[in-house]
Protein backbone atom coordinates (compact mmCIF):
# COMPACT_ATOMS: atom_id res chain seq x y z
CA UNK A 1 0.00 0.00 0.00
CA UNK A 2 1.11 3.54 -0.67
CA UNK A 3 1.07 6.33 1.80
CA UNK A 4 -0.06 9.50 0.06
CA UNK A 5 3.01 11.44 -0.96
CA UNK A 6 5.42 8.65 0.02
CA UNK A 7 6.90 5.38 -1.25
CA UNK A 8 5.04 2.08 -1.03
CA UNK A 9 6.20 -0.69 1.24
CA UNK A 10 7.20 -2.63 -1.87
CA UNK A 11 9.44 0.26 -2.97
CA UNK A 12 11.00 0.46 0.46
CA UNK A 13 11.67 -3.25 0.45
CA UNK A 14 13.25 -3.19 -3.01
CA UNK A 15 15.41 -0.25 -2.02
CA UNK A 16 16.76 -2.25 0.94
CA UNK A 17 17.44 -5.39 -1.07
CA UNK A 18 18.88 -3.92 -4.28
CA UNK A 19 22.60 -3.91 -4.91
CA UNK A 20 25.20 -5.84 -2.92
CA UNK A 21 23.49 -5.73 0.46
CA UNK A 22 24.51 -9.29 1.32
CA UNK A 23 24.36 -8.60 5.04
CA UNK A 24 20.72 -7.56 4.79
CA UNK A 25 19.89 -10.59 2.64
CA UNK A 26 21.50 -12.88 5.21
CA UNK A 27 19.62 -11.13 8.01
CA UNK A 28 16.27 -11.55 6.30
CA UNK A 29 16.93 -15.18 5.43
CA UNK A 30 16.89 -15.85 9.19
CA UNK A 31 13.38 -14.45 9.56
CA UNK A 32 10.28 -16.67 9.44
CA UNK A 33 7.15 -14.59 8.90
CA UNK A 34 3.86 -15.64 10.51
CA UNK A 35 0.80 -13.78 9.20
CA UNK A 36 -2.22 -14.00 11.53
CA UNK A 37 -5.29 -14.26 9.30
CA UNK A 38 -7.82 -16.18 11.37
CA UNK A 39 -9.86 -13.22 12.57
CA UNK A 40 -13.65 -13.28 12.39
CA UNK A 41 -14.10 -9.51 12.23
CA UNK A 42 -17.32 -9.37 14.24
CA UNK A 43 -17.44 -5.57 14.08
CA UNK A 44 -17.36 -5.72 10.28
CA UNK A 45 -20.54 -7.78 10.06
CA UNK A 46 -22.38 -8.31 7.74
CA UNK A 47 -19.37 -8.02 5.39
CA UNK A 48 -17.64 -10.86 7.26
CA UNK A 49 -20.59 -13.25 7.36
CA UNK A 50 -19.26 -15.24 4.40
CA UNK A 51 -15.61 -14.18 4.40
CA UNK A 52 -12.77 -13.83 6.90
CA UNK A 53 -11.87 -10.32 7.96
CA UNK A 54 -8.53 -10.46 6.07
CA UNK A 55 -10.50 -11.42 2.93
CA UNK A 56 -12.66 -8.29 2.78
CA UNK A 57 -12.18 -6.38 -0.50
CA UNK A 58 -9.71 -3.53 -0.41
CA UNK A 59 -9.53 -2.28 -3.97
CA UNK A 60 -10.61 -4.12 -7.08
CA UNK A 61 -9.27 -7.67 -6.85
CA UNK A 62 -7.08 -6.88 -3.83
CA UNK A 63 -8.00 -8.10 -0.37
CA UNK A 64 -6.89 -6.84 3.02
CA UNK A 65 -4.62 -9.88 3.46
CA UNK A 66 -2.60 -8.80 0.39
CA UNK A 67 -0.97 -5.95 2.33
CA UNK A 68 0.87 -8.26 4.73
CA UNK A 69 1.46 -11.00 2.16
CA UNK A 70 3.17 -8.60 -0.22
CA UNK A 71 5.19 -7.09 2.63
CA UNK A 72 6.36 -10.54 3.68
CA UNK A 73 7.10 -11.75 0.15
CA UNK A 74 9.11 -8.64 -0.66
CA UNK A 75 11.30 -8.49 2.39
CA UNK A 76 11.33 -11.91 4.03
CA UNK A 77 13.62 -14.36 2.29
CA UNK A 78 12.80 -16.97 4.91
CA UNK A 79 9.60 -19.04 5.02
CA UNK A 80 6.19 -17.35 5.17
CA UNK A 81 3.41 -18.99 7.20
CA UNK A 82 -0.25 -18.00 7.00
CA UNK A 83 -2.46 -18.85 10.00
CA UNK A 84 -6.12 -19.24 9.03
CA UNK A 85 -9.28 -20.27 10.86
CA UNK A 86 -12.62 -18.48 10.42
CA UNK A 87 -13.99 -18.77 6.85
CA UNK A 88 -10.52 -19.80 5.68
CA UNK A 89 -11.84 -20.84 2.27
CA UNK A 90 -12.44 -17.17 1.45
CA UNK A 91 -8.70 -16.54 1.89
CA UNK A 92 -7.50 -19.72 0.19
CA UNK A 93 -9.77 -19.10 -2.81
CA UNK A 94 -8.28 -15.64 -3.20
CA UNK A 95 -4.70 -16.92 -2.94
CA UNK A 96 -5.38 -19.53 -5.60
CA UNK A 97 -6.87 -16.87 -7.86
CA UNK A 98 -3.68 -14.85 -7.48
CA UNK A 99 -1.54 -17.92 -8.04
CA UNK A 100 0.47 -17.54 -4.81
CA UNK A 101 -1.07 -20.31 -2.67
CA UNK A 102 1.97 -22.54 -3.17
CA UNK A 103 4.37 -19.82 -2.02
CA UNK A 104 2.91 -19.75 1.50
CA UNK A 105 2.61 -22.48 4.10
CA UNK A 106 -0.91 -22.45 5.52
CA UNK A 107 -1.35 -23.17 9.23
CA UNK A 108 -5.02 -24.07 9.43
CA UNK A 109 -6.58 -23.82 12.85
CA UNK A 110 -9.01 -26.58 11.88
CA UNK A 111 -6.15 -29.06 11.61
CA UNK A 112 -4.88 -28.45 15.17
CA UNK A 113 -8.12 -28.24 17.12
CA UNK A 114 -8.64 -24.48 16.65
CA UNK A 115 -6.67 -21.45 17.82
CA UNK A 116 -7.73 -19.88 21.12
CA UNK A 117 -5.72 -16.69 20.58
CA UNK A 118 -2.90 -15.12 18.60
CA UNK A 119 0.05 -16.74 20.37
CA UNK A 120 -1.76 -20.09 20.36
CA UNK A 121 -0.86 -20.21 16.65
CA UNK A 122 2.81 -20.56 17.61
CA UNK A 123 2.18 -23.10 20.36
CA UNK A 124 0.01 -25.42 18.28
CA UNK A 125 2.47 -25.35 15.38
CA UNK A 126 5.63 -25.33 17.50
CA UNK A 127 6.93 -28.65 16.16
CA UNK A 128 6.79 -27.39 12.57
CA UNK A 129 8.06 -23.90 13.42
CA UNK A 130 11.02 -25.26 15.40
CA UNK A 131 12.21 -26.99 12.23
CA UNK A 132 11.95 -23.94 9.93
CA UNK A 133 15.63 -22.95 10.36
CA UNK A 134 14.95 -19.31 11.18
CA UNK A 135 16.30 -17.51 14.22
CA UNK A 136 13.46 -14.99 14.48
CA UNK A 137 9.68 -14.83 14.06
CA UNK A 138 8.21 -11.73 12.43
CA UNK A 139 4.53 -11.60 13.41
CA UNK A 140 2.27 -9.67 11.04
CA UNK A 141 -1.48 -9.11 11.16
CA UNK A 142 -3.57 -10.03 8.15
CA UNK A 143 -6.06 -7.20 8.64
CA UNK A 144 -4.00 -4.00 8.70
CA UNK A 145 -2.87 -1.37 6.21
CA UNK A 146 0.60 0.01 6.80
CA UNK A 147 3.77 1.13 5.05
CA UNK A 148 6.18 -0.14 7.70
CA UNK A 149 9.80 -0.34 6.51
CA UNK A 150 10.21 -3.93 7.67
CA UNK A 151 13.97 -4.28 7.01
CA UNK A 152 14.60 -1.12 9.04
CA UNK A 153 12.35 -2.39 11.85
CA UNK A 154 14.19 -5.72 11.93
CA UNK A 155 17.63 -4.08 11.86
CA UNK A 156 16.82 -1.66 14.68
CA UNK A 157 15.15 -4.41 16.73
CA UNK A 158 18.21 -6.64 16.43
CA UNK A 159 20.51 -3.82 17.50
CA UNK A 160 18.50 -3.57 20.73
CA UNK A 161 19.20 -7.30 21.19
CA UNK A 162 16.14 -8.22 23.23
CA UNK A 163 14.02 -11.33 22.63
CA UNK A 164 10.89 -9.29 21.94
CA UNK A 165 10.39 -6.08 19.96
CA UNK A 166 7.10 -4.29 19.31
CA UNK A 167 6.54 -1.90 16.41
CA UNK A 168 4.69 1.15 17.72
CA UNK A 169 3.05 4.33 16.44
CA UNK A 170 1.98 7.61 18.04
CA UNK A 171 -1.75 7.60 18.84
CA UNK A 172 -4.25 10.18 20.04
CA UNK A 173 -6.00 10.22 23.39
CA UNK A 174 -9.27 9.34 21.67
CA UNK A 175 -7.77 6.24 20.04
CA UNK A 176 -5.59 5.12 22.97
CA UNK A 177 -8.23 2.79 24.54
CA UNK A 178 -8.26 0.79 21.28
CA UNK A 179 -4.52 -0.01 21.50
CA UNK A 180 -1.98 -1.70 23.63
CA UNK A 181 -0.29 1.42 25.08
CA UNK A 182 3.37 1.33 26.06
CA UNK A 183 5.94 3.60 27.62
CA UNK A 184 9.61 3.31 26.72
CA UNK A 185 12.96 4.24 28.20
CA UNK A 186 15.37 6.48 26.22
CA UNK A 187 17.15 3.40 24.85
CA UNK A 188 13.89 1.81 23.63
CA UNK A 189 13.16 -0.69 26.42
CA UNK A 190 9.45 -0.98 27.17
CA UNK A 191 8.90 0.02 30.79
CA UNK A 192 5.10 -0.26 30.90
CA UNK A 193 2.53 -1.95 28.69
CA UNK A 194 -1.25 -1.96 29.12
CA UNK A 195 -3.68 -3.52 26.67
CA UNK A 196 -6.56 -1.16 25.79
CA UNK A 197 -6.41 1.02 28.92
CA UNK A 198 -9.58 2.98 29.70
CA UNK A 199 -8.75 4.47 33.12
CA UNK A 200 -7.91 8.18 32.74
CA UNK A 201 -5.34 8.21 35.53
CA UNK A 202 -3.55 5.24 34.01
CA UNK A 203 -3.59 6.85 30.59
CA UNK A 204 -2.12 10.05 32.01
CA UNK A 205 0.81 8.08 33.40
CA UNK A 206 1.42 6.47 29.98
CA UNK A 207 1.98 9.67 28.02
CA UNK A 208 5.13 9.48 25.94
CA UNK A 209 5.00 12.95 24.43
CA UNK A 210 3.96 16.41 25.63
CA UNK A 211 0.36 17.06 26.58
CA UNK A 212 0.08 19.53 23.70
CA UNK A 213 0.88 16.78 21.19
CA UNK A 214 -2.06 15.57 19.10
CA UNK A 215 -0.77 12.01 19.56
CA UNK A 216 0.82 11.81 23.02
CA UNK A 217 0.80 8.00 23.37
CA UNK A 218 2.70 5.11 21.83
CA UNK A 219 0.48 2.25 20.68
CA UNK A 220 1.37 -1.25 19.58
CA UNK A 221 0.82 -1.95 15.88
CA UNK A 222 0.39 -5.67 16.55
CA UNK A 223 3.62 -6.31 14.63
CA UNK A 224 6.33 -8.10 16.59
CA UNK A 225 9.81 -9.57 16.20
CA UNK A 226 10.65 -12.45 18.55
CA UNK A 227 13.72 -14.58 18.99
CA UNK A 228 12.30 -17.94 17.96
CA UNK A 229 13.74 -20.09 20.75
CA UNK A 230 12.76 -17.57 23.41
CA UNK A 231 9.12 -17.41 22.30
CA UNK A 232 8.69 -21.16 21.88
CA UNK A 233 10.30 -21.80 25.29
CA UNK A 234 8.00 -19.21 26.88
CA UNK A 235 4.90 -20.83 25.39
CA UNK A 236 6.13 -24.25 26.53
CA UNK A 237 6.33 -22.93 30.10
CA UNK A 238 3.18 -20.79 30.27
CA UNK A 239 -0.39 -21.29 28.96
CA UNK A 240 -0.39 -17.87 27.27
CA UNK A 241 -2.91 -17.56 24.43
CA UNK A 242 -2.61 -13.95 23.32
CA UNK A 243 0.33 -11.72 22.40
CA UNK A 244 -1.18 -8.43 23.56
CA UNK A 245 -2.89 -9.70 26.71
CA UNK A 246 -0.20 -12.07 28.02
CA UNK A 247 3.02 -12.54 26.03
CA UNK A 248 4.06 -8.89 25.64
CA UNK A 249 3.23 -8.01 29.29
CA UNK A 250 5.38 -10.97 30.41
CA UNK A 251 8.40 -9.80 28.41
CA UNK A 252 7.87 -6.24 29.69
CA UNK A 253 7.71 -7.44 33.30
CA UNK A 254 10.99 -9.31 32.77
CA UNK A 255 12.56 -6.13 31.34
CA UNK A 256 13.43 -7.76 28.01
CA UNK A 257 10.99 -6.12 25.59
CA UNK A 258 11.82 -3.17 23.34
CA UNK A 259 10.01 -1.01 20.81
CA UNK A 260 10.78 0.69 17.52
CA UNK A 261 8.54 3.61 16.59
CA UNK A 262 7.07 3.73 13.09
CA UNK A 263 6.59 7.31 11.81
CA UNK A 264 4.51 6.36 8.78
CA UNK A 265 1.02 5.12 7.95
CA UNK A 266 -0.91 2.43 9.83
CA UNK A 267 -4.60 1.57 9.83
CA UNK A 268 -6.53 -1.16 11.57
CA UNK A 269 -9.70 -1.86 9.58
CA UNK A 270 -11.67 -2.85 12.64
CA UNK A 271 -15.10 -1.25 12.23
CA UNK A 272 -17.47 -0.33 9.42
CA UNK A 273 -16.72 3.45 9.71
CA UNK A 274 -12.94 2.89 9.52
CA UNK A 275 -13.34 0.43 6.65
CA UNK A 276 -15.70 2.75 4.78
CA UNK A 277 -13.31 5.67 5.18
CA UNK A 278 -10.52 3.55 3.69
CA UNK A 279 -12.66 2.36 0.78
CA UNK A 280 -13.58 5.92 -0.16
CA UNK A 281 -9.89 6.75 -0.53
CA UNK A 282 -9.03 3.64 -2.52
CA UNK A 283 -11.99 2.75 -4.73
CA UNK A 284 -12.68 4.57 -8.02
CA UNK A 285 -16.09 6.20 -8.27
CA UNK A 286 -18.68 4.34 -10.35
CA UNK A 287 -21.68 5.96 -11.95
CA UNK A 288 -24.88 4.52 -13.38
CA UNK A 289 -27.22 6.12 -15.92
CA UNK A 290 -29.97 8.24 -14.38
CA UNK A 291 -28.75 7.48 -10.85
CA UNK A 292 -27.27 9.68 -8.15
CA UNK A 293 -24.45 8.13 -6.13
CA UNK A 294 -22.48 9.93 -3.43
CA UNK A 295 -19.83 8.28 -1.25
CA UNK A 296 -20.90 4.89 -2.54
CA UNK A 297 -18.54 1.93 -2.98
CA UNK A 298 -19.27 -1.18 -5.05
CA UNK A 299 -17.19 -4.10 -3.82
CA UNK A 300 -15.69 -6.55 -6.32
CA UNK A 301 -14.73 -10.22 -6.25
CA UNK A 302 -13.51 -12.27 -9.19
CA UNK A 303 -15.99 -15.12 -8.63
CA UNK A 304 -19.10 -13.01 -7.96
CA UNK A 305 -21.74 -12.01 -10.45
CA UNK A 306 -21.92 -8.39 -11.58
CA UNK A 307 -23.89 -5.96 -9.45
CA UNK A 308 -26.89 -4.46 -11.26
CA UNK A 309 -28.33 -1.02 -10.46
CA UNK A 310 -31.63 0.22 -11.85
CA UNK A 311 -32.62 3.72 -12.96
CA UNK A 312 -33.49 6.78 -10.87
CA UNK A 313 -31.78 5.51 -7.72
CA UNK A 314 -30.30 7.63 -4.93
CA UNK A 315 -27.39 6.09 -3.01
CA UNK A 316 -25.44 8.04 -0.38
CA UNK A 317 -22.90 6.67 2.14
CA UNK A 318 -23.39 3.10 0.95
CA UNK A 319 -21.25 -0.04 0.69
CA UNK A 320 -22.68 -2.38 -1.94
CA UNK A 321 -21.41 -5.93 -1.48
CA UNK A 322 -20.95 -8.30 -4.42
CA UNK A 323 -23.67 -9.90 -6.54
CA UNK A 324 -26.33 -7.33 -5.65
CA UNK A 325 -29.41 -6.43 -7.72
CA UNK A 326 -30.80 -2.93 -7.04
CA UNK A 327 -34.13 -2.15 -8.64
CA UNK A 328 -35.44 1.16 -10.01
CA UNK A 329 -36.22 4.19 -7.78
CA UNK A 330 -34.32 2.75 -4.80
CA UNK A 331 -33.37 5.32 -2.13
CA UNK A 332 -30.56 4.46 0.31
CA UNK A 333 -29.39 7.17 2.69
CA UNK A 334 -29.44 7.24 6.47
CA UNK A 335 -31.19 10.31 7.90
CA UNK A 336 -29.52 11.99 10.90
CA UNK A 337 -29.34 9.80 14.02
CA UNK A 338 -30.63 6.75 12.18
CA UNK A 339 -30.21 3.62 14.35
CA UNK A 340 -28.12 0.59 13.47
CA UNK A 341 -30.45 -2.04 12.01
CA UNK A 342 -30.23 -5.44 10.35
CA UNK A 343 -32.66 -6.82 7.76
CA UNK A 344 -32.23 -9.75 5.36
CA UNK A 345 -30.97 -7.41 2.62
CA UNK A 346 -29.35 -4.40 4.31
CA UNK A 347 -27.64 -3.28 7.51
CA UNK A 348 -26.79 0.18 8.80
CA UNK A 349 -23.77 1.07 10.93
CA UNK A 350 -23.03 4.59 12.15
CA UNK A 351 -24.85 6.18 9.22
CA UNK A 352 -23.39 3.83 6.60
CA UNK A 353 -25.75 1.56 4.64
CA UNK A 354 -24.42 -1.92 3.74
CA UNK A 355 -26.25 -3.79 1.01
CA UNK A 356 -25.59 -7.44 1.76
CA UNK A 357 -23.97 -9.96 -0.53
CA UNK A 358 -26.36 -11.23 -3.26
CA UNK A 359 -29.20 -9.04 -1.94
CA UNK A 360 -32.13 -8.15 -4.21
CA UNK A 361 -33.70 -4.74 -3.55
CA UNK A 362 -37.11 -4.38 -5.17
CA UNK A 363 -38.19 -1.30 -7.11
CA UNK A 364 -38.88 1.62 -4.78
CA UNK A 365 -36.98 0.13 -1.81
CA UNK A 366 -36.21 2.57 1.03
CA UNK A 367 -34.82 2.19 4.54
CA UNK A 368 -37.33 1.14 7.22
CA UNK A 369 -38.67 4.14 9.12
N, C-alpha and C positions, 0 to 999 in steps of 0.2 A: 504494500500500500504506500501511497505517496502523501507525505505531508505537504500541504499547500505551500509553495515557495521553496521546498527543500527536496533533497534526493530521496528516492525510494529505498526501502531496506535492501532490495535486490542490488541497487547501485552501490550502496555502502558495502555490501558483502563482496561484490566484484572488486571494488577498489582495494579491499583488504587482501584479496587473494591473488590479484594480478601480480605479474613480475616474479621476482626470485625470492618471495617471502616464504622460504622453506620452513623457518621456525614457526610461523603462523600455521602453515599447513600441518606440521607435526603436532602442534598444540590442538588443532581442531580434530585431528584424527583420533585423539584420545577422549573425545566427547561423544557420549551416547545421548541422543535427544529422545525424551519421552513427551509426547504431546497428549494432553488430557482432553479427550473428546467424548466423554460419556455423559455429559450433562443433559438433564431433561429440559431445563429452561422453562420452569413453571410460570415465571412472570412474563414469558413471551407467548403464552397461550392466547389464541388458538393456533398461532403459526407453528407451534411445536407439537401439535397433536399427532401429526403423521411424520414428523421429521425430528431428528436430534437438534439441539440448539446450535451446534457447530455447522449443521447442514442448512441453516436458513440462508436464503439468497442474499447476496451482497451487492452484486452488480452483474447483470446479464447472466452468464453461465457460472460466474464465480460464487463460491460459498464462503461462509465465515471461516471455515476450517482452512481454506487455501492460504490465508495470511500466515499462519504458523507453519504450514507444510512448506511453503515457498521459502520462508525464513530458514527453516531447518535444512532444506535441500541445498540452499545456496551456501550456507556457511558451516554446516556440520558434515565433515568428511567421514565421521564415524556412523554407526548404525542409527536409524530413525525408527522409533517405536510409536505406534498410535494406539492409545487405549480407548476402546469403545464399549458402550453398554446400551443405553436407552436408544431405541430406534436405530440401531447401528446400520441396518440395511440402507438407510437414507444416505449415510456417509459412504459406505462401500460402493453403492451404485454410482455415486458421484465420482469416486476415485477411479472406478473402471471406465467411466465415460471419458475421463481425462487421460486414461492410459498410464496412471502412475501407481496402481494398486500393488504392483509387484516390486516397487521400489521402497515400500514401507513394510514393516513387520507389525501386523495387527495383534494387539493384546485384548482379546474379547473377554469382557467380564462374564459372559454367559458360559465360557469354558472353564472358569475357575470358581464358580459358585457365586459370582456377583461381587462388585466392589462396594464397600461400605463407606468409602471416602477417598480423597485424592491420594494420600500416601499408601492406602491399601493396594493401589495398583502396583507399587514397588514390592510390597510384601508378597502378594500372591503370584508375582512373576519373578521372585528373587532368584530361583534356580536358573532360569533363562538369562536374567540380567547379569548374574555373576559371571556367566561365561562369555559375555559380549566383548571382552578385551579392553574396554574403555576404563579410564581412571576417574572420570567425572560423569555425572548425570546433569544434563541441562533440561529443566522441567519447563515446558511451555503450555499455555492454555489454548484450547482449540476454539475459544469464543471471544477473542479480543482482536482489536485493531491497534497496531502500533508500528513505529518505525525504529525500534530499538536497534542500535548498532551492536549486534551480538558479539562479533569478535572483540570489540572494545570492552564490552561488559565482561567477557570471559578473561581477557588479559588483566584487567584491573582487579577482578575477583581473585585471580591466582596470585597476584602480587600481594594481596592482603593475607593470603596463605591461611585461611580458616576453612573448616570443613563445610561451611554453609554460607552462601551469599545470596542476598535478596536484592533484586532490582526494584528501585523505588522512584516515585515521582512526587513533586509538590502537589498538594491538594488543598482545596478550600475548606473552610469551616463547615459549610453546608454539606460537602461531600464526605467529610472525614468519617462519619458513622457508617459509611458503606465500605470502608477499607480496613485492612490491618494497618494500624498507625504505629510508627516506630520513631525512636529518638536515637541518634548516633553520637559517638564521641568524635573529636576532631580527626582521628585517624580512620574513621569509618566503621568502628565496632558498634554493633547495635546494643544499646544500653537498656532500652525498654521496648516492649512490643505488646500491643493490645489489639485483639481482633474486634473490629467494628465497635469501638467505644462510643457510648452514648452519654455518659456522665460528664457534665460540663466542667467540673473541677478536674477530673482526670484529663480531659482534652486540653485544658489550660496548661497542665504540666507537661504535655507532649508537644508543645509548640517547638518547631525547629528554626523558625524564622521570625522576624519582628512582627509585632501585632498589627502593624500597618500593611503587612504583605497581604496580597489577595489570596495567596496560597501558603499559609504559615505552617502546614503539616507535611510530613513525609509519609506517603502511603505505599504499601506493597503492591506491585504490579501482578503478583501471582506468578512471577518468573524467577526461578531459582537455579543456582549452581551448587551441587553437592559433590563432595568427594564420595565416590561410589561405595567404598568399603565402610566408611563412617556411617552413611545412611542405612545401608543394609544391616550393619551391626546394631544400630540403634533400633531398627524395626524388629530385629530378632529379640531384643531385650525388653521392649515396651510394646503394649498393644495399641500404639498410636494409629489412628485412622485418617487424620486430616493434617495437611501441611500447616495451614494457617492457625488452626485451633490448638494443635498439640506439638508438631515437630519443630516449627520455628520457635515457639516459646521455650521449648526445652533447650535448643542450642543457645538462645539468648541468655537463659538462666545460667548456663554453663560458661558464658562469656566467650563463646567461640563462633558467633554469627556476625557477619559484616553486611554492609550494604553499599551499592553503587547507584548513585542518582542518575536517572535518565532525564535529560532536559527537553526531549522531543515530545512526539505525539503518542497518546495512549487512550484507548477507549474500550470500556467494557460494555458490550451490547446486552445489558441485563434486563431492560424493561422496554415496553412498547414505545414510550416517548423517546428514549435514547436511540432505539433502533430506527424509528421513523425519522428522527433528525439526521441520522447517518445516511439513510436511503435518499433523502432529499438532496444531499450533497453529491451522491454518487450516481444516481440513476438519471438517464436522459429523460426529458419530458416527452410524453406521448400525447397526441391529440387525436380526436375522433370527429368525423363530420357532424356538424350541428349539435355538438356537445360542449359543455363548459367544464373544464377540469382545472382545479387549482390545488397545488400541493398534493398531488395524487400520484402514487407509485404503483406500477403494474409489475408484479414479480414474474420471474421467468424460470422455467426448468426445462431441460432438454427433452424429457420424456412426457411432458404434460401437453394437453391439447391447448390450442390458442384461445385466449380470452376474447370474448365477443361483447361489444358494447353497442347498445341501440342508439337511436336518435333522440335529440332533445333531452339529454341527461345533464344533471348538475352534480358534480363530484368535488368535494372540498375536504382536505385533510383525510385522505383515504388511502389505505393499503389494500390493493386488490390481489389476493392470492391467485395461484395458477388454476387454469381450467374453468374460469368463471364465465357465466352467461348473464349479462345485464340487459334487461329489456329496455323498451322505449320509455321516456318520461320518468326515469328513476331519479330520485333526489336523495343524495347522501351528504349530509353535513350536520354535525352536532351543534345544536344551539348552545348558548352559554349555560354552564353548570349542568350539562346533560350527564346523567348518571352512567356508570359502567354497566352494560347489560350484555347478555348472551342469548342469542336465538339460534335456531338451526343454521341460518345462513349468514348472520353477521354478529360481530361483537363490537363494543366500543370501550376504549381505554383512554382516560384522560383527554377526551375530546377528539380522539383519532378513531375513525371507523375502519374496521377490518372486515373485508368481505372474504368469507372462508373458502378454502380450497374446494373447487368443483361446485360452488353454490350457484343456484339459478334464481335470479331476482326477476319477478314478474313485472310486466309493464305497470308503471305508476307506483312502484315500490317506494316507500318512505320509511324513515325510522319510527319505531313505536313511540307514541306520545304518552 
